[in-house]
Amino acid sequence: MTSPQSVSRVGISGSYGGLNLGDEAILASILSQLRASGPVEIIVFSRDTKDTMTRHKVEHAVAVRDLSRDEVRQVVASLDLLILGGGGILYDAGASVYLREVALAQENSVPVLVYAVSAGPLQDPAARALVRECLSRAAAVTVRDRRARQLLEEIGLHEIEVTADPAFLLEPEPLPPDALQREGLNEKRRLIGLSVREPGSAAPDIDATHYHALLANAADYMVDRLDADLVFVPMEPRQKDAQHSHAVVSQMAYAHRATVLKGDYTSGQLLSLIGHFDFAVGMRLHFLIFAALNRVPFVALPYSSKVLGLLEDLEIDMPPLNQVNAGQLIAYIDRWWDLRRTVQARLERTLPAIQTRARRTNEIAMHLLSGRGARQAAGDAPGMDT
């Protein structure tokens, strides 16, 4: 940091604002590490400033998508460091949105740390060129999986460090005492969690009709064979996760044994809730990370490279979603259920190294802030006030 008495101004730009509990887990972990490392003043660029201020107790939240370029420039120019990420924000439709602040920071000599992001799909030539241009001038670029590094190297970038998703450092928070009862869950019964996601620009290859039928078939099998109650976990509760969950339930023969969570939870509370599961089957990355943190054995339905990257880190094999049929998925569930103690042992073995890598990204941030302080003390590139 700059000195024992100084406070560093750090901006954080990502997909924040309460829409996705996985993204909020990323932000919570970044904030926790920054605050533990020294005095910082945090400015989060958010889609919902009220949610961000309430949820994370940050000093400032800026509705960056509602501001002009010049208005954003004033905020960015006052920073000692701009953090881009984490999360899967470098994809065709989103790159130009998230890289605006990066370009403004670089125009104003503010160092940029690309913080444990994923990349892809990146097929549009203009998006690839923009990512290459902005990230080539970043002070440091870190990604959360090897597949992201491979893609960024493919478009012409170098010196990319693989760290890990900050959510691997998320701390659980206590649930309200009656949370499980209000959700209609009986702890004395076997509980299996499920996660879906909607198709969209960040996941263009998802065929909802295919995976709805796939999961409904597998869900009925788990009720029948394992005598389990099923719990669908919407990671984007305000968006379409609940809608897609209900669509899967509607195709089940044992729909009465399935519940879609309806409570309003923080990321830390959801992490605690998933700890009550005996097994999990899911699509969303952070649902799987939360299961892993609780040592809950799981079967993944990898719809993107970031999920495949997670499985590689955890040494778990599973083909991409579009290559799996109902019989294959049931076979995987059957196998991993029978080997669940082995899976738990594997999670125990692989997670510490991943968490060490996750801490590395904050170490890089501290190094950049220290360098920034030294330059300012020498009169080089002073910060501006908003």
Secondary structure, 3 states (H helix, E strand, C coil): CCCCCCCEEEEEECCCCCCCHHHHHHHHHHHHHHHHHCCEEEEEECCCHHHHHHHHCCCEEECHHHCCHHHHHHHHHCCCEEEEEEEEEECCCCHHHHCHHHHHHHHCCCCEEEEEEEECCCCCHHHHHHHHHHHHCCCEEEECCHHHHHHHHHCCCCCEEECCCHHHHCCCCCCCCCHHHHCCCCCCCEEEEEECCCCECCECCCCHHHHHHHHHHHHHHHHHHHCEEEEECCCCCCCCHHHHHHHHHHCCCCHHHEEECCCCCCHHHHHHHHCCCCEEEECCHHHHHHHHHCCCCEEECCCCHHHHHHHHHHCCCCCCHHHCCHHHHHHHHHHHHHCHHHHHHHHHHHHHHHHHHHHHHHHHHHHHHHHHHHHHHCCCCCCCCC
